Amino acid sequence: MSALLEARLPDGTLVGRCDQNCYNGTGKKCLCICRGRNHGVGKIQAMLNNTAESLAAATTAVRTINPKATITLFKADLQLPLPLTE
């Protein structure tokens, strides 16, 4: 599965993600880490949607689960760990 966003705890436990189930989704919007922004738009558009605004929304969603989680943004084959700072 090709994830665009993942949130993990310091021990590596996955707590949220946005993947092909979302960006290739049809029907009702899912409630993944992108909060529906990428639902059904395809992988390329979902990658373009991952702006500072959408990442801030993902960070807020993850912090409700665990304030120690970190978000990783996947762009093509590049992984960029993002700090959870305001």
C-alpha positions as CSV (number, residue, x, y, z in Angstrom):
1,M,0.0,0.0,0.0
2,S,1.3,3.4,-0.9
3,A,1.0,5.8,2.0
4,L,1.4,9.5,1.6
5,L,1.2,10.4,5.3
6,E,1.9,8.3,8.3
7,A,1.8,9.1,12.0
8,R,3.8,6.9,14.4
9,L,4.5,6.9,18.1
10,P,8.2,7.1,19.2
11,D,8.2,3.2,19.5
12,G,7.1,2.9,15.9
13,T,3.5,2.1,16.5
14,L,1.3,3.3,13.6
15,V,-1.5,5.6,14.7
16,G,-2.7,7.0,11.4
17,R,-2.1,7.1,7.7
18,C,-3.4,8.4,4.3
19,D,-2.9,5.8,1.6
20,Q,-4.5,4.4,-1.6
21,N,-7.7,3.5,0.3
22,C,-8.2,7.2,0.7
23,Y,-6.8,8.9,-2.4
24,N,-8.4,6.2,-4.7
25,G,-11.5,5.9,-2.5
26,T,-15.0,6.2,-3.8
27,G,-18.3,6.8,-2.0
28,K,-18.3,8.2,1.5
29,K,-15.2,10.1,2.6
30,C,-12.9,8.2,4.9
31,L,-11.7,9.6,8.2
32,C,-8.0,9.0,7.8
33,I,-5.1,11.3,8.8
34,C,-5.7,13.7,5.9
35,R,-9.3,14.3,7.3
36,G,-10.8,13.6,3.9
37,R,-8.8,16.2,1.9
38,N,-7.3,13.5,-0.3
39,H,-10.3,11.3,-0.6
40,G,-10.9,10.1,-4.2
41,V,-8.5,12.6,-5.8
42,G,-5.9,10.2,-7.1
43,K,-2.3,9.8,-5.9
44,I,-0.8,12.8,-7.9
45,Q,-3.4,15.3,-6.6
46,A,-3.2,13.9,-3.1
47,M,0.6,14.5,-3.2
48,L,-0.1,18.0,-4.3
49,N,-2.7,18.5,-1.6
50,N,-0.1,17.8,1.1
51,T,0.6,21.4,1.8
52,A,1.4,23.1,5.1
53,E,-2.3,23.6,5.7
54,S,-3.2,19.9,5.3
55,L,-0.2,18.8,7.3
56,A,-1.3,21.1,10.1
57,A,-4.7,19.4,10.1
58,A,-3.1,16.0,10.2
59,T,-0.9,17.1,13.1
60,T,-4.0,18.3,15.0
61,A,-5.7,14.9,14.3
62,V,-2.7,12.9,15.5
63,R,-2.2,15.0,18.6
64,T,-5.7,14.0,19.8
65,I,-4.5,10.4,19.6
66,N,-1.1,10.9,21.2
67,P,0.9,14.2,21.5
68,K,4.2,12.3,21.1
69,A,3.4,11.0,17.6
70,T,5.4,12.1,14.6
71,I,4.2,12.5,11.0
72,T,6.1,11.3,8.0
73,L,5.3,12.8,4.6
74,F,6.0,10.5,1.6
75,K,6.7,12.2,-1.7
76,A,7.6,9.7,-4.5
77,D,10.4,7.7,-3.0
78,L,11.5,10.4,-0.6
79,Q,10.5,10.2,3.1
80,L,10.6,13.5,5.1
81,P,10.1,13.2,8.9
82,L,8.1,16.3,10.0
83,P,8.4,17.8,13.5
84,L,5.1,18.3,15.3
85,T,5.5,21.9,16.2
86,E,3.0,24.7,15.9
